[in-house]
Each structure stands twice: as structure tokens, then as C-alpha cells.
Amino acid sequence: MKRQILQYLFPAAAAIAAAVALVLFFNRPAGDPLRERLPGADQASGSDSATVNPGAAGTVTATEDPDRPASLPGAWPWFRGPNRNGIAPETPPLARSWGTGGPRQLWSVAVGEGYGGAAVLNGCVYLVDFDRDKRESAVRCLSLGDGRDLWRYAYPLSVKRNHGMTRTVPAITDKFAVAMDPKCNVVCVDSGNGQLRWALNLVHDCGTTIPPWYAGQCPLIDGPAVILAPAGPDALLMAVELETGKPIWKTPNPRGWKMTHSSVAIVDFGGRKIYIYCGSGGVAGIAAESGELLFDTTDWKISLATVPTPVPLENGKIFLSGGYNAGSLMLQLKQDGSKISARTLFKLGPEVFGATQQTPVYRDGLIFGIRPDGQFACIDADGKPVWASGSGTQFGLGPLLMAGELIFAMNDSGRLTAMEASRTRFVPLAQAQVFKDGHESWSPMTLAGTRLLVRDFTRLMCLEVGGK
């Protein structure tokens, strides 16, 4: 009898112990390290209820000499560069080989855990950051010359560790810096001194639901307006005045789509400027002048997380890509009298082309990107495979950008590769492990002149990639 009791007791005790272990794991202190931070493993917490508009409660900390940024050429003022296509429009000559030491490191600074990329304008580097010890979200301005802090606008924000905190890139003009923090607070500060101009809390103001793994949407500055996609009950998209933050228009959200990690893209079609956004349930096109919902389609949606931004091609084509077995899809806009519709031209499986995290780059009929299997790949605008890097050359979830005839790509551990933007085959030119103990090097890269800004989970680095 005793043996029979123990036979049932031991499995029950093991089950109880496993349940207790799970509870302790998910309720551990925020400072405990996570051993794995792959997207899709946990969910973000809700909004802060104590402060209606946290971004408006900040203070500026400046250096003694904040008015002397580096006098250096080059600009990358917002997500995906000056033309929002992941391509540097004009660059000085860049090195095609680096030697055994790799590109020269000019400076490196510590940053809070995350994947937020940098913007560069007028010799200044702008970054959304989070300080876990102080529990503060911040917009930081550093000198492109040496990485020293020029000013910091910081405000209290409660953010739990959740595969890193930051994921967004600020948008910068000569007068303004606009940024979205992990919990969908949008702040606009003076780009010269960090003083607050205005702040919005999209959760409180628009009913936004914070996406899993926090906000990944990068604000879009378009002339005198800031374009945001709150995807709340009464506003799928909205435009606010850059000067004041006051609403200009709001787009209805009839399907009740939620905010994703994707950012808003711009398409010119039929003589109209159209904003393209991937919501939780599909893709929508919005008239830039009025906010009118021109079309939507449910042909493209990703069940877990929509991250890459739509990629405009010529003649009303829009390329969409994703991870989690989504693959990719090409939309074709069509003018039907006074109306615009979108139809699917083709869809590709993830083994042909997709992009879990980084938005692909399109140029001259070719689409370049990192497939869900980690290979760097190229397809043409008809969806036909052109080349792939091979299973022996993996880039994981790392970023890419194009400059002239070069493509820079980073892998998860901080290995940087320069390759030829070839139309026929994978041509690696130079490789270097720029982060010696790097991990989760997933942040979008930035190129200003011959200075390449890269980051891993906890460091931002500036590299000299110029050549003769």
C-alpha cells in the first residue's frame, strides 16, 4: 500500500514543483537576466495608469557646452534614411575591404537594453533610450563626433523587461525631434536643446493597445505634419501639427484593427500621396491630404507580429513581408474611377522570401533582404529568386542598409558584412566582428557620410567605413 501511495505522490509533487517554478520564473525581479530573447516568447504589459501623459512630465539634462555638435557631413534623419527606403542617397567613397582589424571604431557608448535605432542630423545623433535603474524613458542627443551626450529629455515610465525596451527610431528636423517610447507616448522636443514642445499618450488619447513586445512604430514627419498610426477605436491613422501636436485629421478604423510594430510608408499613385499602413488585420491606404480611407485589404495579415514596413515599388506596387511563416506578398493598386483598390499580384512562401524583423530594400527591380531562415536573399519584382547567401552564411534577425553599390548587413552576434549589391550572386567583400561579445544586434543601422552607426542589445557604436 505504501508503495502504491508513493507511486502517485511523486508525480503529483513533481507537477506542483513545476507549477511553482513557472510562477517564480514569470514573477522574478526585473533585474534577473533572461537567457533567451527571441520574438514571440512573451507579451507586453499594459499602460501606466498613474500618469495620463508621462511624456509631458520630463526634464532636460544638458552638458555644459550643448551648442557645439560635430561639424560633420551626412544625414539619416528618420527611420530608413532620408528617402525612407533604406538607401543612402549620396555617399562619399566607401571602403570595399577593411583588413584584419575591421572598420575603425570611432566611439562606443552604453545604451539601455533594446533595439531602437539612431537618427542623425546636423552632426547630432538622436536615440530613444530607457534607463532601467531610474525607470526613465529618454530622448538622447549625442555628438556624432565623439558620442558625448549633448542633452537628454527624460521622464518617468514604468516598463518591465520584455525582450528589451526600445524599438523605435526618432524623426528629426532642424527644429524638432519626435519620438515614440515603448508604451506609445509620443514626445516632440526642440532638436537643438531638448526642451519639450508637446506630448501625446496614444493609449489615453486614442485608445491604442500597446503591441506585444512594446511599440515598434517610428513616427513619420511629412512636411508640417506628424503621421501616427494609433489604431484606436476612432482613429486608424492620424495627422497632428508638427509645431503643436494638435490634430489635423483622423482616419476611421471601421475594422477595429490594432497597432502593430510596422511603421507608415508613403506611396505616390495616380497623382495622390497615400500613406500605407499594416494594421493587425490587413493593409490600408489613407489619403495624405484629408485622412480619407481610400482602400483596405485583408489579404495580408500576420497572426503573431507584423514588424516590417511596406516597401513601395514603381507603378503602384507595394511589397509586404513578414515572419512567423507569413512569407511575402505583392499588392497592386488600381484606379477605378474615383476609387482606388488593391489586389494581390503574388504571394511567396517564407522559404522563397520573407522578413521576420527587418524591412527589405528595393532598388532597380530587385528586392534585397534577410529571409526567415537567416539567409540574405535577393528576388526580382516578379517574385523570382535571384540569389541567396547560402546556409553557411547566416544573418539571423540583423539589419541591413544600402549605400551606392554596397550593402551593409549585421548578424545577431554583431558580425558586420559588406557585400556587393549584385544582380546575379552573393558577393561578400568584407566581414568583421565589430561587437566582440555582441548579442541581439537587431537595431536598424544608420549611415551619415562615412560614419556607420550600429548597436547591439546594450551598446551604440560609430564606425569609420570610408575609403578612397
C-alpha positions as CSV (number, residue, x, y, z in Angstrom):
1,M,0.0,0.0,0.0
2,K,2.8,2.4,0.9
3,R,4.5,1.7,-2.4
4,Q,1.2,2.5,-4.2
5,I,0.8,5.8,-2.4
6,L,4.3,6.9,-3.3
7,Q,3.7,5.9,-6.9
8,Y,1.0,8.6,-7.1
9,L,2.6,11.0,-4.7
10,F,5.9,11.5,-6.6
11,P,4.3,12.6,-10.0
12,A,1.9,14.9,-8.1
13,A,4.8,16.5,-6.2
14,A,6.7,17.0,-9.5
15,A,3.8,18.7,-11.1
16,I,3.4,21.0,-8.2
17,A,7.1,21.8,-8.2
18,A,6.9,22.6,-12.0
19,A,4.0,24.9,-11.5
20,V,5.8,26.7,-8.7
21,A,8.9,27.1,-10.8
22,L,6.8,28.7,-13.6
23,V,5.2,31.1,-11.2
24,L,8.6,32.1,-9.8
25,F,10.1,32.5,-13.3
26,F,7.4,34.8,-14.6
27,N,7.3,36.8,-11.4
28,R,11.1,37.1,-10.9
29,P,12.6,40.6,-10.2
30,A,13.1,42.9,-13.2
31,G,16.8,42.7,-12.9
32,D,17.1,39.0,-13.4
33,P,18.7,38.2,-16.7
34,L,16.8,36.5,-19.5
35,R,18.7,33.8,-21.3
36,E,16.7,34.0,-24.5
37,R,15.0,37.0,-26.1
38,L,13.6,35.6,-29.4
39,P,10.4,37.4,-30.6
40,G,7.3,35.6,-29.7
41,A,8.0,34.3,-26.2
42,D,6.1,36.7,-24.0
43,Q,3.7,39.6,-24.0
44,A,4.0,43.3,-23.1
45,S,2.4,44.7,-20.1
46,G,-0.4,47.3,-20.1
47,S,-0.2,51.1,-19.9
48,D,0.7,53.2,-17.0
49,S,-2.5,54.3,-15.2
50,A,-0.9,56.7,-12.7
51,T,0.1,59.3,-15.3
52,V,-2.2,60.4,-18.1
53,N,0.6,61.9,-20.2
54,P,4.0,60.7,-18.9
55,G,5.9,62.4,-21.8
56,A,4.8,65.8,-20.6
57,A,6.4,65.3,-17.2
58,G,10.0,65.3,-18.2
59,T,13.1,67.4,-17.6
60,V,16.1,68.3,-19.7
61,T,19.7,67.5,-18.7
62,A,22.3,69.2,-20.8
63,T,26.1,69.3,-20.9
64,E,28.0,72.5,-20.1
65,D,28.5,73.0,-23.8
66,P,25.4,71.7,-25.6
67,D,25.6,74.1,-28.5
68,R,28.6,72.5,-30.3
69,P,27.6,69.3,-32.1
70,A,30.2,67.9,-34.5
71,S,30.6,69.7,-37.8
72,L,30.3,66.6,-39.9
73,P,28.5,65.8,-43.2
74,G,25.7,63.3,-43.7
75,A,22.1,62.9,-42.6
76,W,19.9,60.0,-41.7
77,P,17.0,62.0,-40.1
78,W,14.5,59.2,-39.6
79,F,13.7,55.5,-39.9
80,R,15.1,54.0,-43.2
81,G,17.0,57.2,-44.1
82,P,16.4,60.5,-45.9
83,N,14.2,58.9,-48.6
84,R,12.7,56.3,-46.2
85,N,13.9,53.4,-48.4
86,G,16.9,52.1,-46.5
87,I,19.3,53.6,-49.1
88,A,21.8,56.3,-48.6
89,P,21.1,58.7,-51.4
90,E,24.6,60.1,-51.8
91,T,27.7,58.9,-50.1
92,P,31.4,59.6,-50.3
93,P,33.6,56.7,-51.4
94,L,33.2,53.7,-49.0
95,A,35.8,51.1,-48.3
96,R,35.3,47.7,-50.0
97,S,37.7,45.9,-47.7
98,W,38.7,46.5,-44.1
99,G,41.7,44.4,-43.4
100,T,42.1,42.1,-40.4
101,G,41.1,44.7,-37.9
102,G,37.8,45.6,-39.4
103,P,36.5,49.2,-39.8
104,R,37.9,51.6,-37.3
105,Q,35.8,52.2,-34.2
106,L,35.4,55.9,-33.6
107,W,33.4,55.7,-30.3
108,S,31.1,53.5,-28.4
109,V,28.6,54.3,-25.6
110,A,26.4,52.3,-23.3
111,V,22.6,52.3,-24.0
112,G,19.6,50.7,-22.3
113,E,18.5,47.3,-23.3
114,G,16.7,47.3,-26.6
115,Y,16.8,47.7,-30.4
116,G,16.0,51.3,-31.1
117,G,18.0,52.8,-33.9
118,A,19.6,56.2,-34.2
119,A,18.8,59.2,-36.4
120,V,21.4,61.8,-37.5
121,L,21.1,65.4,-38.4
122,N,23.5,68.4,-38.3
123,G,26.2,66.5,-36.5
124,C,23.9,65.1,-33.8
125,V,22.8,61.6,-33.0
126,Y,19.3,61.1,-31.7
127,L,18.1,58.0,-29.8
128,V,15.2,56.7,-27.8
129,D,16.6,55.1,-24.7
130,F,15.4,53.6,-21.4
131,D,17.1,53.7,-18.1
132,R,16.0,50.6,-16.0
133,D,17.7,51.8,-12.8
134,K,16.0,55.2,-12.9
135,R,12.8,53.9,-14.6
136,E,13.0,56.7,-17.1
137,S,12.3,56.9,-20.9
138,A,14.5,59.4,-22.7
139,V,15.3,61.1,-26.0
140,R,19.0,61.4,-26.1
141,C,21.1,63.7,-28.3
142,L,24.8,62.9,-28.7
143,S,27.6,64.3,-30.8
144,L,28.3,62.4,-34.0
145,G,32.0,63.3,-33.5
146,D,32.7,61.5,-30.2
147,G,29.5,60.2,-28.8
148,R,29.3,62.5,-25.8
149,D,25.9,63.4,-24.6
150,L,24.7,66.9,-25.5
151,W,21.3,66.7,-23.9
152,R,18.7,64.3,-22.6
153,Y,14.9,64.7,-22.2
154,A,13.8,62.1,-19.7
155,Y,10.6,61.3,-17.9
156,P,9.4,58.6,-15.5
157,L,8.0,55.5,-17.2
158,S,7.3,52.0,-15.8
159,V,8.5,49.4,-18.3
160,K,9.1,45.7,-17.5
161,R,11.9,43.9,-19.1
162,N,10.3,42.3,-22.2
163,H,12.9,41.3,-24.9
164,G,14.4,44.8,-24.5
165,M,12.6,48.0,-24.1
166,T,13.2,50.3,-27.1
167,R,12.4,49.5,-30.7
168,T,11.8,52.9,-32.4
169,V,13.8,55.5,-34.4
170,P,13.0,59.2,-33.8
171,A,12.3,61.6,-36.6
172,I,14.3,64.8,-36.7
173,T,14.1,68.2,-38.5
174,D,16.2,71.4,-37.9
175,K,13.7,72.4,-35.2
176,F,12.0,69.3,-33.9
177,A,12.7,65.8,-32.7
178,V,9.7,63.4,-32.5
179,A,9.9,60.1,-30.7
180,M,7.6,57.2,-29.6
181,D,8.5,55.4,-26.4
182,P,7.9,51.7,-25.6
183,K,4.4,52.4,-24.3
184,C,3.1,54.6,-27.1
185,N,3.9,58.0,-25.6
186,V,4.9,60.5,-28.3
187,V,7.0,63.4,-27.4
188,C,8.2,66.3,-29.5
189,V,11.2,68.3,-28.3
190,D,13.4,71.0,-29.6
191,S,16.1,69.2,-31.6
192,G,18.6,71.8,-30.6
193,N,18.2,71.8,-26.8
194,G,15.7,69.1,-25.9
195,Q,13.0,71.4,-24.5
196,L,9.5,69.9,-24.6
197,R,7.2,71.2,-27.4
198,W,4.3,68.8,-26.9
199,A,3.4,65.2,-25.9
200,L,0.7,62.7,-26.6
201,N,-0.3,59.5,-24.8
202,L,-1.8,57.4,-27.6
203,V,-3.3,54.9,-25.1
204,H,-5.1,57.6,-23.2
205,D,-5.9,59.9,-26.1
206,C,-6.7,57.4,-28.8
207,G,-7.4,54.1,-27.1
208,T,-4.3,52.4,-28.5
209,T,-3.5,48.9,-27.4
210,I,0.3,48.6,-26.8
211,P,1.6,45.9,-29.2
212,P,3.2,42.7,-27.9
213,W,6.9,43.5,-27.1
214,Y,6.1,47.2,-26.9
215,A,5.9,49.9,-29.6
216,G,7.9,49.5,-32.7
217,Q,6.3,52.1,-34.9
218,C,8.6,55.0,-35.9
219,P,6.9,58.5,-36.2
220,L,6.7,59.9,-39.7
221,I,7.3,63.6,-40.3
222,D,5.8,64.7,-43.6
223,G,6.2,68.5,-44.1
224,P,4.3,70.3,-41.4
225,A,2.6,67.2,-40.0
226,V,3.5,64.1,-37.9
227,I,1.8,60.9,-39.1
228,L,0.9,58.3,-36.5
229,A,-1.0,55.1,-36.6
230,P,-2.7,54.8,-33.1
231,A,-5.1,52.1,-34.5
232,G,-7.6,53.0,-31.7
233,P,-11.4,52.8,-31.8
234,D,-11.8,56.1,-33.7
235,A,-8.5,56.5,-35.5
236,L,-6.6,54.1,-37.6
237,L,-4.2,56.9,-38.6
238,M,-4.0,60.5,-37.5
239,A,-2.0,63.6,-38.6
240,V,-1.0,66.2,-36.0
241,E,0.7,69.5,-36.4
242,L,4.4,69.3,-36.0
243,E,4.5,72.6,-34.3
244,T,1.8,72.0,-31.7
245,G,0.7,68.3,-31.7
246,K,-2.9,69.4,-32.4
247,P,-4.9,67.0,-34.6
248,I,-5.3,67.8,-38.3
249,W,-7.3,64.7,-39.3
250,K,-8.2,61.2,-38.1
251,T,-8.9,58.2,-40.3
252,P,-11.8,56.0,-39.2
253,N,-11.0,52.4,-38.1
254,P,-14.1,50.5,-39.2
255,R,-12.5,47.1,-38.9
256,G,-11.2,47.7,-35.4
257,W,-7.5,46.9,-36.3
258,K,-4.9,47.2,-33.6
259,M,-1.4,48.8,-33.7
260,T,1.4,46.6,-35.0
261,H,5.2,47.1,-34.9
262,S,5.1,48.3,-38.5
263,S,5.6,51.9,-39.5
264,V,3.8,54.0,-42.0
265,A,5.1,54.2,-45.6
266,I,4.4,56.8,-48.4
267,V,3.3,55.9,-51.9
268,D,2.6,58.3,-54.8
269,F,-0.1,56.9,-57.0
270,G,-2.5,58.4,-59.5
271,G,-1.3,61.9,-58.6
272,R,-2.0,61.4,-54.9
273,K,0.1,60.9,-51.9
274,I,-1.0,57.9,-50.0
275,Y,0.0,56.6,-46.5
276,I,0.2,52.8,-46.4
277,Y,-0.1,51.0,-43.0
278,C,-0.1,47.4,-42.0
279,G,-2.6,47.0,-39.1
280,S,-3.4,43.9,-37.2
281,G,-6.0,42.7,-39.7
282,G,-4.6,43.9,-43.0
283,V,-3.3,46.8,-45.1
284,A,-4.9,50.2,-45.5
285,G,-4.3,53.2,-47.8
286,I,-5.0,56.7,-46.5
287,A,-5.2,60.0,-48.4
288,A,-2.4,62.3,-47.1
289,E,-4.4,65.5,-47.7
290,S,-7.5,64.5,-45.8
291,G,-7.1,61.3,-43.9
292,E,-9.7,59.6,-46.0
293,L,-9.6,55.8,-46.0
294,L,-9.0,55.0,-49.7
295,F,-8.8,51.2,-49.5
296,D,-8.1,48.3,-47.2
297,T,-7.5,44.7,-47.8
298,T,-7.3,41.6,-45.6
299,D,-5.1,39.7,-48.0
300,W,-2.1,40.4,-45.8
301,K,-2.0,39.8,-42.1
302,I,0.3,38.1,-39.7
303,S,-1.1,36.1,-36.8
304,L,1.7,36.9,-34.3
305,A,3.6,40.1,-35.0
306,T,3.7,42.4,-38.0
307,V,7.1,44.1,-38.0
308,P,8.5,45.1,-41.4
309,T,7.2,48.3,-43.1
310,P,5.5,48.2,-46.5
311,V,8.0,48.7,-49.4
312,P,6.8,50.9,-52.3
313,L,7.8,50.0,-55.8
314,E,7.0,51.7,-59.1
315,N,3.5,52.0,-60.7
316,G,1.5,51.4,-57.5
317,K,3.1,48.1,-56.4
318,I,3.6,47.6,-52.7
319,F,5.8,44.7,-51.3
320,L,4.9,43.2,-47.9
321,S,7.0,40.8,-45.9
322,G,6.8,39.1,-42.5
323,G,7.9,36.3,-40.3
324,Y,6.1,33.5,-38.5
325,N,5.5,31.6,-41.7
326,A,3.9,34.6,-43.4
327,G,6.4,34.9,-46.3
328,S,5.7,37.9,-48.6
329,L,3.1,39.4,-50.9
330,M,2.9,42.0,-53.7
331,L,0.0,44.3,-53.9
332,Q,-1.0,46.3,-57.0
333,L,-3.0,49.5,-56.6
334,K,-5.6,50.2,-59.3
335,Q,-7.6,53.3,-60.1
336,D,-11.3,52.5,-60.5
337,G,-12.8,55.9,-61.5
338,S,-12.6,58.0,-58.4
339,K,-11.8,55.0,-56.2
340,I,-8.6,53.1,-55.5
341,S,-8.5,49.3,-54.9
342,A,-5.7,46.9,-54.1
343,R,-5.3,43.4,-55.5
344,T,-2.8,40.7,-54.8
345,L,-0.3,40.0,-57.6
346,F,1.5,37.1,-56.0
347,K,2.4,35.6,-52.7
348,L,5.6,33.8,-51.7
349,G,6.3,31.2,-49.1
350,P,8.9,32.0,-46.4
351,E,11.4,29.6,-48.0
352,V,11.4,31.9,-51.0
353,F,11.3,35.3,-49.3
354,G,10.1,36.9,-46.1
355,A,11.4,39.1,-43.4
356,T,10.8,38.5,-39.7
357,Q,12.1,41.8,-38.4
358,Q,14.0,44.0,-40.9
359,T,12.3,45.8,-43.8
360,P,13.7,44.8,-47.2
361,V,15.4,47.2,-49.5
362,Y,14.2,47.8,-53.1
363,R,16.3,49.2,-56.0
364,D,16.2,48.9,-59.8
365,G,13.8,46.0,-60.0
366,L,15.4,43.9,-57.2
367,I,14.4,43.3,-53.6
368,F,17.1,42.6,-51.0
369,G,16.5,41.3,-47.5
370,I,17.1,38.7,-44.8
371,R,14.8,35.7,-45.1
372,P,13.2,34.0,-42.0
373,D,15.8,31.2,-42.3
374,G,18.6,33.8,-41.7
375,Q,20.0,33.9,-45.3
376,F,20.5,37.1,-47.1
377,A,18.5,36.9,-50.3
378,C,17.5,38.7,-53.5
379,I,14.4,38.4,-55.6
380,D,13.1,40.4,-58.6
381,A,10.0,42.4,-58.6
382,D,8.0,39.5,-60.1
383,G,8.9,37.3,-57.1
384,K,11.5,35.2,-58.8
385,P,14.5,34.2,-56.7
386,V,17.8,35.7,-57.9
387,W,20.3,34.6,-55.3
388,A,20.8,33.7,-51.6
389,S,23.8,33.7,-49.3
390,G,23.6,30.0,-48.5
391,S,23.0,28.1,-45.3
392,G,26.6,28.7,-44.3
393,T,26.2,32.5,-44.1
394,Q,23.5,33.5,-41.7
395,F,22.3,36.9,-40.7
396,G,19.6,35.9,-38.2
397,L,17.4,38.9,-37.4
398,G,20.0,41.5,-38.1
399,P,19.6,44.8,-40.0
400,L,20.7,46.0,-43.5
401,L,21.1,49.2,-45.5
402,M,22.4,50.1,-49.0
403,A,24.9,52.7,-50.0
404,G,25.9,53.1,-53.6
405,E,26.9,49.6,-54.8
406,L,27.4,48.3,-51.3
407,I,25.1,46.6,-48.8
408,F,25.9,46.5,-45.1
409,A,24.3,43.7,-43.1
410,M,24.7,42.7,-39.5
411,N,24.1,39.3,-37.9
412,D,22.7,38.6,-34.4
413,S,26.1,38.5,-32.7
414,G,27.5,41.7,-34.1
415,R,29.4,40.5,-37.2
416,L,29.2,43.2,-39.9
417,T,29.4,42.2,-43.6
418,A,29.9,44.5,-46.6
419,M,28.6,42.9,-49.8
420,E,28.2,43.9,-53.4
421,A,24.6,44.9,-54.4
422,S,24.9,42.3,-57.1
423,R,22.2,41.4,-59.6
424,T,23.5,37.9,-60.1
425,R,25.0,36.4,-56.9
426,F,26.0,36.8,-53.3
427,V,29.4,38.7,-53.2
428,P,30.7,39.3,-49.7
429,L,33.5,41.8,-49.7
430,A,34.5,42.3,-46.1
431,Q,33.5,40.9,-42.7
432,A,34.3,41.9,-39.1
433,Q,33.2,41.1,-35.6
434,V,32.6,44.7,-34.5
435,F,30.9,43.7,-31.2
436,K,33.3,41.4,-29.6
437,D,30.7,39.9,-27.2
438,G,27.7,41.1,-29.2
439,H,24.3,39.7,-29.0
440,E,20.9,40.7,-30.4
441,S,22.4,43.2,-32.9
442,W,18.9,43.9,-34.3
443,S,18.8,47.7,-34.3
444,P,18.4,49.5,-37.7
445,M,21.8,50.8,-38.9
446,T,22.4,54.5,-39.8
447,L,24.9,55.9,-42.3
448,A,25.9,59.6,-42.2
449,G,28.7,60.4,-44.5
450,T,31.3,57.7,-43.9
451,R,30.2,57.1,-40.3
452,L,28.1,53.9,-39.8
453,L,26.2,53.7,-36.5
454,V,25.5,50.1,-35.3
455,R,24.2,48.8,-32.0
456,D,23.7,45.5,-30.2
457,F,21.5,45.0,-27.1
458,T,23.4,47.4,-24.8
459,R,25.9,49.4,-26.9
460,L,25.8,52.0,-29.7
461,M,29.0,52.2,-31.8
462,C,30.2,54.5,-34.5
463,L,32.5,53.0,-37.3
464,E,34.5,54.7,-40.0
465,V,33.7,53.0,-43.3
466,G,35.1,55.5,-45.7
467,G,37.5,54.6,-48.5
468,K,39.5,56.1,-51.3
